[in-house]
Amino acid sequence: MRRSPRPLLSWLFLALSVGLFAAGAVLYIQGREAEDEAEIPIAAPGKNELIHVVAALEAEDLEVETLSGAVRSLMLEVPGQPLTVDGVQLYVFIYQPDANAQEEVTLDIEPNDVDLETVAGDPVTAENPRLLTDSNVAVVLIGGDDALAEKVAAALKRLP
């Protein structure tokens, strides 16, 4: 009497499924142990986003915290995104499509002339504001000392 190949085929599929399960478990564990963060895409000159500004500030050994919300300024025309840099308030204004837009808007603006208000319309008090610009980014630093302002300016210089 001839034996049916079905039991042998069942054992083969069982071994294959156990092997695939083990391979999947190993890949999953290796993926969890990898602490590599996704790399920040390189911005084209004049096409920086908030992530590029944060990376440039962190490259200057500044502690950066992104905050929720936004501010408006009639003078600066685009909405600003709030951050804290070493515990000091900083608002980032990103101009699109390129750096020319930022230069046109900020050319004749003095830091004390910048009017900041929350989206709800409440004014943002600004003691010793500093307006720093480079590429397609303008930042308003509220407070802080000269050393911090120099680090922020150096960070902006890093932007393409």
Secondary structure, 3 states (H helix, E strand, C coil): CCCCCHHHHHHHHHHHHHHHHHHHHHHHHHHHHCCCCCCCCCCCCCCCCHHHHHHHHHHCCCCEEECCCCEECCCCCCCEEEEEECCEEEEEEECCCCHHHHHHHHCCCCHHHCCCEECCCCECCCCCEEEEEECCEEEEEECCCHHHHHHHHHHHHHCC
